[in-house]
Amino acid sequence: MIRAVLNNESGLLWALLVTLTASAALAAATARRLSAPALLAVLAVVSTVPVLVATLYPIHPAAPAPLVCTVQRDLIGAMSNTQGLMNIALFVPAGFLVSLLSRRPVSTGVGLVLLSAVVEAVQAVTPGVGRSCDTADLWDNALGAAVGCGLAFLWGMRNSDRPLLASRREAARGSMVLGGGSALIVLAVVPFVTVVPADATENTLAGPAQKAAAAKAFQEFFGPAATSTSVQYVAGSFGQPGTVSVTGAEGSLTLDWPAAEAVTGLVGPVPDQAPGELSDDAALASATRFAQAHFPWALSGSYTRTDSQPNAGGARTVQWRSRVDGVLMPMRLDILVTGSGQISSFSARHVEPPVLPRTTVTEEAARKTATSAHPGAAVTSAELLAQADPAGVWHPRWMIGLRTPEGQQKAMLLVVTIDATNGTVVTGSRPGPNG
């Protein structure tokens, strides 16, 4: 959130300026109509709008939805680093000013905490936002909101003619709203994301081996003169590999650890900074040169697909995939090429094709099984792919996308996983590297 603003995102800054201007004007007009303090209303909006713009502005339109939420177990470490302190400071003015305007610090605090939770949930499931869900951000934001609301309450006590309301009844009602709202957000998001426990303090534990691998990879992608400014290591959970994040003036990379292979990277301008009219053939040629230099394994036994990116300055994504006996293999390589032909970013998974049991369940049978489990739902997609179970054993599985019928509730999108060897519905499965 904060990093995006500090990375000279011109589009974000313009969006912030326009939104602030429009919101401030609307707040002033509304305050006059309601006989509320116009200046305080404008300041309250000015302190709140940047939170939404900075967290939801799509800084990377082609980025897929992360579908991962990191749960920090070390809350003290989460708020003691620079990022944590900035996240706390971001919510203090909003808590203070909105509390003064509403005269209800408890309700304001609850609203800001739920707002932060919604933002984290949206970041986890929305493609193109380019952010990640992290409970450390939620904790820091909640702490900042509490500080701001507390300061407003103390300010109100000094002005006894207009004390702020903070009764036991409001506190009880706020607790119920906070608990119920949090439960709804968790129930809405958890089925679609992978929860990854992590310690915030682990982000600073990059050792000599990780630093050496990071420096080598950074120079391979950005040139021998490139120097990284930050190297962070996060250990994996539940047997999963760890990650090494390396950043510098030229861009950023994420490496699998201990394999030390690059899995994601921002290596050039974002699409709206380098627009143009790029053809599919030119995008494929540019991406292929980049893949030959850094991911030669992806060019053997695979096929390509090029997709245009709407509202991204003519950018195109070139994808490499592989199938064996009709089963989508776990390897993948996605390269985003700007409209001017420059490489913007990449996402890679280097996994050798696993040996799988023979597939016996047809697509038609898988569709019937999925719709039987959800009567009335319509099939929207079907894909046969290799997926790893929690023990790391690979299986061929059908991923059947469904849309529930519209009734009393809004239609929902579901994914049913079916074992392609015996036709049973798989529960508690985790996605393999197919994504």
Buried (B, 14 or more C-beta within 10 A) or exposed (E): BBBBBEEEBEBBBEBBEEBBEEBBEEBBEEBEEEEBEBEBBBBBBBBBBBBBBBBBBBBBBBBBBBBBBBBBBBBEBBBEBEBBBBBBBBBBBBBBBBBBBBBBBBBBBBBBBBBBBBBBBBBBBBBBBBBBBBBBBBBBBBBBBBBBBBBBBEBBEEEEEEEBBBEEEBEEBBEEBBEEBBEEBBEEBEEBBBBBEBBBBBBEEBEEEBBEBBBEBBBBBBEEEBEBEEBBBBEBBEEEBBBBBBBBEBBBBBBBBEEBBBBBBBBBBBBBBBBBEBEBEBBBBBBBEBBEEBBEBBEEEBEBEBBEBEEBBBBBBBBBBBBBEEBBBBBBBBBBBBBBBBBBBBBBBBBEBBEBEEBEBEBEBBBBBBBEBBEEBEBEEBBBBBBBBEEEEBBBBBBBBBBBEEEEEEEBEBBBBBBBBEBEBBEEBEBBBBE
